[in-house]
Amino acid sequence: MLLSALAAMLAPGAEPIHIISIDQSHTLNVFDPAEALGAGIDGHEKGDTARLLSSANITAMRSAGLKPLSYRLRTELAGEVWHWNPRGMWSDSARQQGYWVSDATPGEPIDVSYGYRLPRRGNTLDQANNDGYSRITDGNPDTFWKSNPYLDPLPQWIVIDLGKKTPIDAIRVRWGTPWATQYTVQYATRDDLDVQYPGIWRDFPNGSERAAAGGVRTTRIAADPIMIRKLRVLMRDSSGTTLADARGSDARDSIGFAVREIDAGTIDASGRFHDAVRHAANRKRQTLVWVSSTDPWHRASDRDDNTEQPGLDFVFRGGLTNGKPMLTPVGMLYDVPENAIAQIRYMKARGYPVEEVELGEEPEEQQIPPEYYGALFVKWAAALHAVDPNLRAGGPSLVLLSPEDAPDPSWVKRWINYMRDHGALPTLQFFSFEWYPFDDVCKPAATQLAAVSRMLTRSLQGLADDGLSRTIPWFMTEYGYSAFGSQAAVDLPGAILNAESVATFLAFGGAKTFLYGYEPGDLLHEVPCTWGNNMLFLSGPSLQKMPAYYSAKLLAEEWTQPGGGKHVMYATSTDDPAISAYAVRRPDGLLSVLLLNKNPGLQVTVSVPMDGRAEAYQYSPAQYLWQAAGAKGHPIRNNPPVKSVIQNGVIRLPAYSITVVRG
C-alpha cells in the first residue's frame, strides 16, 4: 500500500480509505473496444427513420465513441414479415399474395423498409406496437390461423388463456384446411409458467381425437367441468389438404394445420353450449391466444406503415456502421429462407461487409418452443451457409433471466439439447441475449443498482450451467435499465447500470455489447409511477445529451483507448459492496480503472494502486440533475464529466458517480 494512503488511514478521526485491489496475474478477458463496445438501431413507427436518423443526429450518435452496430428487427417482434427490399416477388404474383422474397439485385437505394401483418396470425399479443390480434378468437369464421409450414412435421399447438379459473367440459373447433386428423385437448396444471413448457399439460379425460374429419367439431372432453385457466389443443397429424381458397400449386398451402375459430366452455343438461371464450377482432377484447408458430403467408395489402425499419442502404451509406460489419438480422420466425438468402446476396452485391447474422429475435417472449426455434435455426443456417460458408450464424437474442426465474429445464437448456441431439451445435457460432434487469421500475433505484453485477454474473453462469459453450462468442445485443421507460434510465442510476452491465459482462468473458437507445428518444409513460426512456439523447428543439451518453463515452474513450486495440482486463475487488471497480491495461501501457459509487447519499474515498500522477474523469450529481415533470421532464444541470489530476491513486468518489482513473 502507498505510504500516503497508509498515513491518511492511520490519522486519528480520518475518513476511511477503501482499497481497490487489482490482481494483474489474473486475466479475466482480452478485448478490443472497437469491437466490444457498440450500439443498436431499431425499427420504429412511420416517419421515424428520417426524423431520428438525420445526418446531424447520426453525427451526434457517433460522437459517443461506440463503434460496431447491431440492427434490431422490430418486424420480428411484431409477428410480421420483413420486406427488407420493397422490390421482390410473390409466390402468387397474379394476386400479389403468398410468400415473399425480396429482390437480391441492387437497384434504387433502400432508405426504409416495412413489416407486413400476417392475416393467418395466431397470437393475440406481440412485442412491438401490439395492435394486432389472433384470428382464432376474432369471431370471424372466414379468417383463420395456420401453422408455419417450415416446421413440418413437428406437432403444433394453440393455447387459450381464459384469464381466470373457469369451468370447462367441452370444446368446439371450427377447422380450416388443412386440419388435424389427430389432436388432444389439454389443460395446464400450473399457471405460473410460460405456455410453451411441455411439463405443465394434462389431457382432458375425453380430449383425444383420432381420424378427425375437419369441419366444425364439438366434443365433450370431460364428464364434469374442470376448473382451469389455460387450455391447449395439441395437433399431431395433418390432413395434408389444400386450402379451400388457394389457387395454384404451392405445396406450403397443404402443410400444417388451420383453425378458423375455437369455443371452450360447458354443455348444460339441455345440450346447450355455453362459450367462455371472448371473440373479437381486438387484442384487448378477445380471449388471449398463443400459438406454437404462424404461417408467413400474407398479401400486398397487409403492409404495416407503423412498423418501419431503416433501409439497408440508408444504414451503411449514412455512416452508422463506422465502416465495420453490422450484426445483421434476417427474418426467420415469420419468414422464408429464400428471403434471408436474397438479403445476404444483396448486401454482398452492394459491397457491404457481413460476417455475423442473427437469426430471430426474442422467440421465447413470443412463446415459441426452443425446439421449434432450433428447427428453424438449422434450416436458415444451412441456407445462409450455402451462400457463404464463412458467415457466422447466431441467436436467439432472448431476454436474459436469472436462474431462479427460469424453469428447469430452462428455454436455453432445451434449445441447446435440441441442437446437440440433431448434430447442429457447430452451426451456432455466437450466442446473443438482451439484458433489462428490472421490470418493477417503481422500486428504489439504489436497491436495484446494488444487485446489478451479482444478478448479471449469476444469469451468465446459469447459461453456462445450461450447457451453453463459452468457446463461442457471447453478445449482449441490447442492454438498459428496464424494458419499460423510467426516470432511472434518464438519470444517474441508468448511466451507472449501463457501465456496470458492460464491465461485468466483459469481466465474465463476453465478446460484444450493444447499447439500446442509440437514436434520440422521447419520454415514455409506460408505468404509472414514472416517465423516462433508454436513450443517449432526449429529442426536442435541440438534442440533449443524457447520462447514458456520458457513461458510454467514458467507457469508449477514457476507460478504454480510443481507436481500439488489445485491452487486458484484470481481476479487481473492493472492500465496499457499494463500490465496483474494473481494471484494464490499455495498448498505450496505461492502467485504467472504472470506479462506480452506487450509494445515492454517501461519497467515499478510495485508493487505486497507482504511483505518482494520474488522470481522473468523473461524472456525478455535480454535473447532472434531472427535473421530473411528467412529459416535460428535463435536465436542469447537464454538463460533461470533469477531468482532474490525482496523486498516488487516492480519489474521492461522489455519491452516484462514474469515475475513470488512468495512470
QUIKAPE-V828740 format. One line per field, one symbol per residue. psi: psi as a letter, one per 40 degrees, with the letter a starting at -180 (. if undefined). burial: + if it has 24 or more other C-alpha atoms within 12 Angstrom, else -. Layout:
# QUIKAPE-V828740
psi=???
burial=???
This chain:
# QUIKAPE-V828740
psi=iidddddddehheihihhhhhhgeeghdihihdeddhaiiiiiaihedddddfiddddddddeeehcihhhhgddddefihhgdhehahidgddefibhhhihehhbiihdiiiihihefidhdiiebdfeaiiedfeeheeiiiiiheeehfiiiihhhhedihhhheiihhhiahiihdhihhiiheheeiieehdeehhiidfehhifieaahhhhheidiihhidhihhhhdhideiihdeiiafhdddehaihhdihihbihadeehhhhehhhifhdddihhhiidihhehaideehheeghihidddddeeedefeihhhhiihddfaidddddddddddddeehhhdhhhhihfdddefhiddddddddddddddddddheeihhaaefihhiideehihiidddddddddddefeddeheihiiihgdhdgeeihddddddeddddddddddddddeehheeiihhgeiiidieihidddeaddddddddddddddddeeidiihhifdiiiihigehdeiiaihidhhiadihhhiddddddddddeddihheaihhhhihiiieheehihhhihideeihhhhhhheheehiihihhghiahiihhhhaeddhhhhhfbeeiihehgiiiiiihihfehihhiigihihhh.
burial=----+-----------++++++-----++++++++++++++++++--+++-+++--++-++++++++++++++++++++++++++++++++-----++++++++-+--++++++++++++++++++++++-++++++++-+-++++++++++-+++++++++---++++++++++++++++++++++++----+++++--++++--+++--++++-++++++--++-++++++++++++++++--------++++++++++++++++------++++++++++--+++++++++++++++-+++++++++++++++-+++++-++++++++++++++++++++++++----++++++++++++++++++++++++++++++++++-+---+++++++++++++--++-++++++++-++----++-++++++++++++--+---++-++++++-+++-++++++-++++--+++++++++++++++++++++++++++++++++++++++++++++++++++++-----++++++++++---++++++++++++++++++++-+--++++++++---+++++++++---+++++++++++--++++++++---++++++++-++++------+++--+-+++---++++++++++++++++++
